[in-house]
């Protein structure tokens, strides 16, 4: 079953798993987003800091990896 994200903190492990599943380091993903590695780290550790435009770009880049990382149990 797929997990519904209701809190920003729930996004941290999903974002990290998707990035790793895509075979990207923080630096590589940050470069694709036009950001610094340090900003990427902040986004992973504090997802509530992600601006909507950044979230949309993340989803566009990582959508295949999000599905590859497998369904999450919300129970």
N, C-alpha and C positions, 0 to 999 in steps of 0.2 A: 504494500500500500504506500502511496506517496504521501509525504508529509506536507501539511499546510503550515506555512510560516506565519505566525501571529506576533512574534516578537523579533526585534532586530537581532538580538543575540543568537537566535536560532539559525541565522544566516551564515555565521562564521564558519562552522564545520562544512556546510554545503559549499560555500565559496572556495574554501581551501581544497576540498575534495575535487571540485570541478576543475580548478586550476591544475592540480596535480594530474588528474585524469587526462587533461588536454596536453600534458607533457610540458607545461610552462612553469618557469620559475616566476617569482614575484617580479623580478627585473624584466623578464620577457613580456609578461602580461602588461606591466606598467608601460613599457615602450609602445606596445600596440594600442594602448589607451591614451598615449601622449602624456603620461604622468611619471612622476619619480617613483623609484622603488620604495622610498620611505612613505609616500602617500598610499601606495598599494598596501603596505604593511598596516598602516592606520585603518584603511578600509576593511581589511580582514579582521583586525582586532576590535574595531568599533564600527560595525556596519551601519549604525545610526548616523554616522558621519558621511555616508555616501549620498551625493546629490542625485537627483532623478536622472539627469543626463548621463552621469557615470553609471548608474544602475542599468539603464537601457543599453549602453555600450557593452557593459559586462555581460548582460544577457545575450546580446547579439554575438559576442565572441565565444561565449562558453556554453551556449544552448546544447550543442551536441555532447559536450563533456558532462553537462548536468544529467543528461539521460543515460550516458555511459556509466556514470558513477553509481547507478542503480537506485531503485526505489528506497525510500526511507520509511521506517515504521514509525507511525505517530502514536503508538500505544505505549 
